[in-house]
Every structure is written in structure tokens, then in C-alpha cells.
Amino acid sequence: MGTQRTKKRVTSKIDELPNEIKIQVDAMLLKSSNTYTDISDWLKSVGFKISRSAVGRYAMRSNTAMQRVMEAQAQTEKLVKAIKQSPESDYTEAAMMMLMDGLINKLATAEEEFDQMPLDKAGRLITSLSRTKVYKDKVKQDMKKKADLAFKELEINILNLIKQDEESKIALSKILMKTKERMIADD
């Protein structure tokens, strides 16, 4: 393998502006009535020669970063809400799906980053997630088998106790089957 390029942080003339001017530019970008030309003209009027296209590129980077923050926040809020509604649930699947979604988005939207991320690294990440899913499914299957064995043993022990009463035996058998089905049902 050749030498790997180091990723440089993208900066623009707007990033180098004094903080109070940059805050004003950000505020102007939030108002959809302001065009990039309006913002560029305002910057020129306060002594900073910055083109309309530079304002546009800065706005796109800012919007992309804000979009990522908002998406992450929305996903986190959904996860927290789900945890509050059913705290006994297994959230590893949700966390894995969020991570896989992030990786897929990264691959789908990567431009320069994709060039810098070695393909074998992306493959290892996806393989690792796949292995985790297989392991989780295996553990779940093992738990189902253990629950099934435990219920069979419980059923045998209880039925031995109530052999004399056939009606109770049938009713209890139905209750045990229903409980077992609920415990080992797929999510």
C-alpha cells in the first residue's frame, strides 16, 4: 500500500472571520429571505471581501453538520423513548441498526472520506456488525431452547402433582403453553 493522504480540515474565509461577524453570518443564513449575494454584499460593506460562492459553500457545510446533529439527536430521542416505554427490552438490536445506518450513510455520502477510508476497514466494520448479529441470534436461540426445556420440566412436575384432577391438568397445560409461547416468541 502507498502512503495514505492525511485529511485536512476544510476551512473557509468565513471560518477566519471575527467571532461576532461569523455569528452574524450564521444568523443571516438562518433567515431564508437572505440570499448568498445579500450576505456577501453585507460582508463587503463591513470590510470583508468574501464571494457569494464562498458563502454558499460555507452554508452547505454548516447545513450538513447541523443535519447530522439533528439526525443523531432524533435517533437518540427515539431510543430513549423506547427505553422508557419498555425498559426490559433488548436494545442491542436498535443500537446495531443505528450504527449500521450510520455506516451505510457514510458509504453513500462519502466523497473525499471514502477515498481515505481503506475499503478493507469498511469491510471489517460491516463484518464485525454481521458477526455481532449472528452471535446475538445464537444467544437468543439458546435462550429459547433453555426456556423450552425449563417449561417442559415444570410442566412434568406440576402435572405429577395434579394427576388426580383431569380438568385442572388440561387447564394448567394450556396456561403453560400460552406462557411458553409468549416467552420465546420472536420480537
C-alpha positions in Angstrom: 0.0 0.0 0.0 1.1 3.5 -0.7 1.2 6.4 1.7 -2.2 7.5 2.9 -3.2 11.1 2.5 -3.9 12.9 5.7 -7.3 14.5 5.8 -7.2 18.3 6.2 -10.0 20.1 7.9 -11.9 22.3 5.5 -11.8 25.9 6.3 -13.1 29.0 4.6 -12.7 32.7 4.8 -15.8 32.8 6.8 -14.3 30.5 9.4 -11.5 33.0 9.8 -13.8 36.0 10.4 -14.0 37.5 13.9 -16.5 35.6 16.0 -19.1 38.4 16.2 -19.2 38.7 12.3 -19.3 34.9 11.9 -22.3 34.8 14.3 -24.0 37.4 12.3 -23.4 35.4 9.1 -24.8 32.3 10.7 -27.9 34.3 11.8 -28.3 35.7 8.3 -28.1 32.1 6.9 -30.9 31.0 9.2 -33.3 33.5 7.5 -34.4 32.1 4.2 -35.1 35.7 2.9 -31.3 36.4 2.8 -29.6 35.2 -0.4 -25.9 34.3 -0.5 -25.4 37.5 -2.6 -27.1 39.6 0.2 -24.7 38.0 2.8 -21.7 38.5 0.5 -22.7 42.2 0.0 -23.1 42.7 3.7 -19.7 41.2 4.4 -18.2 43.5 1.8 -19.9 46.5 3.4 -18.3 45.7 6.8 -14.8 45.2 5.2 -14.5 41.5 4.4 -14.3 40.6 0.7 -16.0 37.2 0.5 -17.7 35.9 -2.6 -21.2 34.6 -3.0 -19.9 31.1 -3.8 -17.8 31.1 -0.6 -20.9 31.9 1.4 -22.8 29.1 -0.4 -20.0 26.5 0.3 -19.9 27.6 4.0 -23.7 27.3 4.2 -23.7 23.8 2.7 -21.0 22.6 5.2 -22.9 24.2 8.1 -26.2 22.7 7.0 -24.7 19.3 6.6 -23.2 19.4 10.1 -26.4 20.7 11.5 -28.4 18.0 9.7 -26.1 15.3 11.2 -26.5 16.7 14.7 -30.3 16.9 14.3 -30.5 13.3 12.9 -28.3 12.0 15.8 -30.4 13.8 18.3 -33.7 12.4 16.8 -32.3 8.9 16.8 -31.2 9.3 20.4 -34.6 10.7 21.4 -36.4 7.7 19.8 -34.1 5.3 21.6 -34.6 7.0 25.0 -38.4 7.0 24.4 -38.4 3.3 23.6 -36.3 2.5 26.7 -38.7 4.4 28.9 -41.7 2.6 27.3 -40.3 -0.8 27.8 -37.2 -0.9 29.9 -37.0 -4.7 29.9 -36.4 -4.9 26.1 -33.1 -5.7 24.4 -31.7 -2.6 22.8 -28.6 -4.0 21.2 -30.5 -4.6 18.0 -31.5 -0.9 17.9 -28.0 0.2 18.6 -26.6 -2.1 15.9 -29.2 -0.7 13.4 -28.2 2.8 14.3 -24.6 2.0 13.8 -25.3 0.2 10.5 -27.4 3.1 9.3 -24.5 5.5 10.1 -22.0 3.3 8.2 -24.4 3.0 5.2 -24.9 6.8 5.2 -21.1 7.2 5.4 -20.6 5.0 2.5 -23.4 6.5 0.5 -22.4 10.1 1.0 -18.7 9.8 1.3 -16.7 11.8 -1.2 -13.2 12.6 0.0 -13.7 10.5 3.1 -14.4 7.4 1.0 -11.1 7.9 -0.8 -9.3 8.0 2.5 -11.1 5.1 4.3 -9.5 1.9 3.2 -12.0 -0.5 1.7 -10.8 -3.3 3.9 -11.5 -1.2 7.0 -15.1 -0.6 5.9 -15.4 -4.3 5.1 -14.1 -5.2 8.6 -16.6 -2.9 10.2 -19.5 -4.4 8.3 -18.2 -7.9 9.0 -17.9 -7.1 12.7 -21.5 -6.0 12.8 -22.7 -9.1 10.9 -20.8 -11.3 13.4 -22.5 -9.5 16.3 -25.9 -10.1 14.7 -25.1 -13.8 14.3 -23.9 -14.1 17.9 -27.0 -12.3 19.2 -29.3 -14.6 17.2 -27.4 -17.6 18.5 -27.7 -16.4 22.1 -31.4 -15.8 21.5 -31.9 -19.3 20.1 -30.0 -20.8 23.1 -32.3 -18.9 25.5 -35.3 -20.3 23.6 -34.1 -23.8 24.0 -33.3 -23.4 27.7 -36.7 -21.8 28.3 -38.4 -24.7 26.4 -36.6 -27.3 28.5 -37.4 -25.5 31.7 -41.1 -25.3 30.8 -41.2 -29.0 29.9 -39.7 -29.9 33.2 -42.0 -27.5 35.1 -45.0 -29.0 33.2 -44.0 -32.6 34.1 -43.5 -31.6 37.8 -46.8 -29.8 38.1 -48.7 -32.5 36.1 -47.3 -35.1 38.5 -48.8 -33.1 41.4 -52.3 -32.8 39.9 -52.6 -36.2 38.2 -55.8 -36.9 40.0 -57.8 -33.8 38.7 -58.0 -34.1 34.9 -59.8 -30.7 34.4 -57.0 -28.9 36.3 -54.4 -30.8 34.4 -55.8 -29.6 31.0 -56.3 -26.0 32.2 -52.7 -25.8 33.6 -51.3 -27.4 30.4 -53.0 -24.6 28.3 -51.7 -21.9 30.7 -48.1 -23.3 30.5 -48.3 -23.4 26.6 -49.5 -19.9 26.4 -46.8 -18.6 28.8 -44.1 -20.5 26.9 -45.2 -19.1 23.6 -45.1 -15.6 24.9 -41.6 -16.1 26.5 -40.0 -17.5 23.4 -41.8 -15.6 20.7 -39.7 -13.7 18.2 -39.6 -9.9 18.7 
